[in-house]
Amino acid sequence: MIKFKEKEIITKERKIISCQCDRCKVDYIDDFEIQEFHFIRFTGGYDSVFGDGDKVECDICQHCLKKIIEKYCRVNNE
């Protein structure tokens, strides 16, 4: 015989409702735009221009990212 004990579990769910671009300051609420956001997070290494061990963060929309890197990136649409 299997015996069970019931217990109540309470959870909270967090859902993104908008993302603000750190460059253009536009607040995006559209799910497709939010899916194309780029969230950059890293720690500066030894002798980094950002600072040794400093945390660097940037949330940037796809439109601003394209403007920033389009001269330097390669797009392969195979």
C-alpha positions in Angstrom: 0.0 0.0 0.0 1.2 3.5 -0.9 0.6 6.2 1.6 0.7 9.9 0.8 1.1 13.0 2.7 -0.2 16.2 1.1 1.5 19.5 1.4 0.6 22.8 -0.1 3.2 24.4 -2.3 3.0 28.1 -3.0 5.0 29.5 -6.0 5.4 32.8 -7.6 6.0 33.3 -11.3 7.9 36.2 -12.8 7.0 37.3 -16.3 8.8 40.0 -18.2 6.2 42.7 -19.1 8.6 45.1 -20.8 12.3 45.8 -21.6 13.9 49.2 -21.8 16.9 49.6 -24.1 19.9 51.1 -22.3 20.9 53.0 -25.5 17.6 54.4 -27.0 15.6 54.2 -23.7 12.5 52.8 -25.6 10.3 50.6 -23.5 9.4 47.5 -25.5 6.2 45.5 -24.5 5.9 43.4 -27.7 6.8 39.8 -27.0 8.7 39.5 -30.4 10.8 42.6 -29.7 11.6 41.3 -26.2 12.7 38.0 -27.6 15.2 39.8 -29.8 16.7 41.8 -26.9 20.3 41.2 -26.1 21.3 41.0 -22.4 25.0 41.4 -22.1 26.6 40.4 -18.7 30.3 39.8 -18.0 33.0 40.4 -15.5 36.1 42.4 -16.5 39.2 40.4 -16.4 42.7 41.2 -15.3 43.7 44.7 -16.7 40.3 45.0 -18.4 39.3 48.5 -19.8 36.1 47.9 -17.8 38.0 47.4 -14.5 39.4 44.3 -12.8 36.5 42.2 -11.6 33.9 44.8 -12.4 30.5 43.6 -13.4 29.4 45.0 -16.8 25.7 44.8 -17.9 23.8 46.1 -20.9 20.3 45.5 -22.1 20.0 46.5 -25.8 17.3 46.2 -28.4 17.9 44.6 -31.7 17.6 47.9 -33.6 20.3 49.6 -31.5 22.6 46.6 -31.7 22.3 46.6 -35.5 23.2 50.3 -35.6 26.2 49.7 -33.4 27.7 46.6 -35.1 26.4 46.6 -38.6 29.7 47.8 -40.1 31.6 45.0 -38.3 29.3 42.0 -38.3 28.8 39.3 -40.9 25.2 38.0 -41.5 24.9 34.5 -42.9 21.4 33.7 -44.1 21.9 30.2 -45.5 
